[in-house]
Amino acid sequence: MKEKNFPHLYGPVPSRRLGYSLGVDLLPFKTCSLSCLYCQLGRTKKTTVRRRRFFSEKQILEEIKEFLKTGVRVDFITFSGSGEPTLNKSIGQLIRSIKKISTIPVAVLTNSTLLSRPEVRKDLERADVVVPSLDAATQKVFERVNRPHPGLKVEKIIEGLIRFRRQFKGQLWLEVLLVRGINDSPAHLKKLKEAAEKIKPDKIHLNTVVRPPAEKTAKPLSPEELNRIKEFFGEKAEVVARFRKKEQDRAPEDISQAILSIIRRRPVSLEDLEHSLGLTREELSLTLQQLLESGQVKKVTHEARSYYEPGS
């Protein structure tokens, strides 16, 4: 798979929750309503809450059609990528169009900030799975961990999630990402739990800082701490497990382009690339070394693990 043939797609990448997920990127890089401390894409230069049609719906749909013809294993078609996907006004029509051409389930990963708007809730109604995030239950913590666009209020976001749950017939998996010393105090966790009980998601996914974050001050919780918090949140809660390898049907023809397509969206480890591309460590190492030497890729270390990200 050559990136130039599918400029709005990436992967399939290994997802902890969605298996092999074909990513659909609807946005210019880092178009978002938040600038989260932990974001693996770095800081948002200018946050926005204005919805627009950034790219051609027809072109994106054609890319999806063509990719599905390749026979590569896809467990989910997932709207995620370089920012907040609901900022693209085309997302609702694209979900409906995908449903007409494929039986592969559709997922949307969203930061929840626009779910207070009725038109956004309607746009996501046809998805099979929506994974909204909620890292804060008070405005003070919201501003610290998520650094939102001015005017965004966490109370309205929570109310939007409650309203969306009432009308959405698919699976709602609420993600809570915890940052040490920022949103993990007992008092704040109690408020988050109360908010989650009002939202009534099917699952609560507890996560922490894993990949290199936007700010070095964003530190992870330990597995033991996450497990204790899981018990506190109750039976719907689970710590997001690491992806378990499944056999990929075939390797992409162009390894370099496939690697670049993935790391352009997020830092990845060698293990991530093995899972995603169905290649061995030995097969990947030579190509990665060439990309490192050419400056297209650089290697960074976070929490004693090595990750690859785009070169400067």
Summary of the structure (lengths in Angstrom):
residues: 312
radius of gyration: 18.8
end to end distance: 24.0
largest distance: 52.5
contacts: 1039
relative contact order: 0.14
helix: 36%
strand: 20%
